[in-house]
Amino acid sequence: MRKLIAMLAICGVLIGYIVIAATIGSKIAHAPIWLQTVFYIIAGIGWALPIMPIMWWAERGGKS
């Protein structure tokens, strides 16, 4: 049951993250290329940060 909840949470977080990243990406479409590059590198790596605690909770049961 814990893994099912984690899977649904991860899907929700990813959908929200994608919407936010796409919205910001569309707003910086006319920005200098270096700024776009920095944004897309950060956005490409940044999705893992909110996912890691969910995965930790699902695998280890939230125990210390």
Secondary structure as the mmCIF struct_conf table of DSSP 4:
data_model
#
loop_
_struct_conf.conf_type_id
_struct_conf.id
_struct_conf.beg_label_comp_id
_struct_conf.beg_label_asym_id
_struct_conf.beg_label_seq_id
_struct_conf.end_label_comp_id
_struct_conf.end_label_asym_id
_struct_conf.end_label_seq_id
HELX_RH_AL_P HELX_RH_AL_P1 ARG A 2 LYS A 27
TURN_TY1_P TURN_TY1_P1 ILE A 28 HIS A 30
BEND BEND1 ALA A 31 ALA A 31
HELX_RH_AL_P HELX_RH_AL_P2 ILE A 33 GLY A 46
TURN_TY1_P TURN_TY1_P2 TRP A 47 TRP A 47
HELX_RH_AL_P HELX_RH_AL_P3 ALA A 48 ARG A 60
TURN_TY1_P TURN_TY1_P3 GLY A 61 GLY A 62
#
